[in-house]
Amino acid sequence: MDMTLSPNQVLAIWNLLFTGEEPKLAKWKPALTSEERRPLLEAGLVEMERRGRSIHVLLTEKGWAWAAAHLDASVAESPAAAHALAGVLRALKRHLDHHQTTLAQFLADLSEPSPQRSLALEEPEPLEEPGDVEGEAGPTAENPSSSALAPSILSVEPGDRPLEPDRPADAAVPSLSVTDLAGRIRSAYLNASGGSGNVRVRLSQLHQLLADIPKKDLDAQLVRMQTQGQYGLVLWSLDDPFDIRPEDEAAAVSVAGIRRHIVYMEA
């Protein structure tokens, strides 16, 4: 049903839908004039029902259908909107409890790009094994030390995690499979969280616990795990700028143009 309602009428519909109430006409918020109520009644979006000496307002199936198709309709900026918002939050809590998910996961799902925009995020390239780089040979019996550094090691930018002091600058870092790296990230998260799931862990902590893994590889794997829903991993931002330390900014991962400083995972 393609019917345009005023912001006041929309809010009146939301109050019925999200609270589940069937209020008396006099208590239906926001208060509508008879001219505002008439189109709703004539379109069958709401109906009036006499109960004793009172008249109550009910949302109809047509009203539900209209609401489902117009969730982005403009809503009146009115104190009556608080009633609808409280109903939305209660419904959200029931949804999270039913699906056994967290608010962080729910909000992260909203921030993920649609399939049409997936190229903007770009699926991280698989970690390359020594010898996979074009023009470079893997180790041979004649030259066992010719093993090539992974491209991610060669392209570490200034400011990324330096090589450990006790490792020679020209030493190759052993490559990890994607599965092994995901397992190490999960273990590091549980170490930092004290074994608990769905608690905030700073990415800077993960970097400290996984200091042997280049930042580029670690970032790519974190994004991959979030995209695939592995271990319920969610990357999130620190909302309070005063809570962002220099090490948080250095360890941040950019996802869809947003800097993420913390991570949540399931236990």
C-alpha positions, -999 to 999 in steps of 0.1 A, spaced: 0 0 0 16 32 -12 1 59 11 20 89 23 14 98 59 23 129 78 51 126 104 25 129 131 4 101 116 36 79 112 45 84 149 9 74 159 13 42 139 47 34 154 33 38 189 7 12 182 31 -11 165 62 -10 187 44 -9 221 17 -35 212 -8 -14 230 -45 -8 221 -50 25 239 -81 44 245 -87 70 218 -81 98 243 -47 83 252 -34 76 218 -2 95 213 5 118 197 -30 133 198 -44 134 162 -71 157 150 -102 141 134 -88 152 100 -56 133 107 -74 102 120 -98 99 91 -73 89 64 -60 62 87 -95 48 93 -105 50 56 -74 33 45 -80 5 70 -46 11 88 -63 14 121 -97 6 135 -118 17 164 -133 -8 188 -158 0 216 -150 -16 249 -176 -8 275 -179 30 275 -144 35 259 -132 35 223 -99 18 217 -75 21 187 -62 -10 171 -35 -15 144 -48 -37 116 -31 -61 93 -31 -34 66 -14 -11 92 13 -37 97 18 -40 60 21 -3 55 46 -1 84 68 -29 70 70 -10 37 77 24 52 101 19 80 121 49 67 91 73 68 97 107 85 86 107 122 74 137 141 100 152 166 77 149 196 80 137 232 55 110 222 84 94 202 100 83 235 72 58 240 78 43 205 116 42 211 111 24 244 91 -2 225 117 -6 198 144 -11 224 124 -38 242 118 -55 209 155 -53 201 164 -69 235 140 -98 228 155 -102 194 191 -103 208 181 -128 235 163 -150 211 192 -152 186 218 -153 214 237 -124 199 252 -92 213 243 -56 206 279 -52 192 273 -80 167 239 -66 157 253 -31 151 284 -44 133 261 -63 109 244 -30 101 277 -14 93 288 -41 70 287 -32 32 260 -47 11 270 -73 -15 268 -46 -42 294 -26 -22 316 -56 -12 344 -45 -35 348 -14 -14 359 -36 15 378 -61 -7 382 -96 6 418 -98 19 442 -118 -3 453 -152 11 485 -152 29 512 -160 4 537 -187 10 574 -182 4 581 -186 -33 546 -175 -44 558 -140 -54 562 -137 -92 599 -137 -101 611 -151 -68 621 -187 -63 614 -208 -33 642 -226 -14 663 -251 -32 688 -277 -23 715 -255 -40 703 -223 -22 684 -232 9 685 -196 22 668 -182 -9 633 -184 7 615 -152 -2 600 -131 25 562 -129 22 551 -97 4 534 -85 36 568 -84 53 584 -65 25 557 -39 25 555 -31 62 550 6 64 567 29 89 548 29 121 538 -8 117 551 -32 144 589 -33 142 607 -67 140 615 -81 174 650 -70 186 663 -105 189 653 -114 152 678 -104 125 664 -79 101 669 -102 71 653 -132 88 622 -146 72 590 -149 93 575 -184 92 542 -183 72 510 -193 89 480 -208 72 447 -189 75 434 -215 98 464 -214 121 463 -176 122 426 -176 131 433 -200 159 462 -179 172 440 -148 172 413 -166 191 438 -179 217 452 -144 221 418 -129 225 409 -154 253 442 -147 269 435 -110 269 399 -114 280 407 -138 309 389 -166 290 356 -147 287 337 -142 255 319 -111 242 341 -87 262 361 -58 249 397 -64 240 418 -37 225 435 -45 192 467 -31 207 466 -60 232 463 -85 204 492 -70 186 513 -73 217 504 -110 222 509 -117 184 540 -96 180 556 -121 155 528 -116 130 531 -86 106 504 -60 111 492 -63 75 486 -100 78 469 -97 112 447 -69 100 437 -89 69 428 -119 89 407 -99 114 387 -84 86 384 -119 70 371 -134 102 345 -107 107 333 -109 71 329 -147 74 314 -146 109 342 -168 123 341 -172 161 315 -143 162 344 -118 157 333 -82 156 356 -52 151 344 -21 168 354 15 174 362 34 206 335 61 207 352 83 233 382 101 216 398 106 250 399 68 254 420 63 223 456 59 231 485 62 206 489 24 206 452 20 199 454 42 168 486 24 157 468 -9 160 435 2 144 420 -16 115 401 3 88 368 -13 78 346 4 53 364 37 60 359 34 98 388 30 122 382 0 145 402 -2 178 386 -31 197 374 -66 191 347 -89 205 347 -127 201 327 -156 214 342 -177 241 
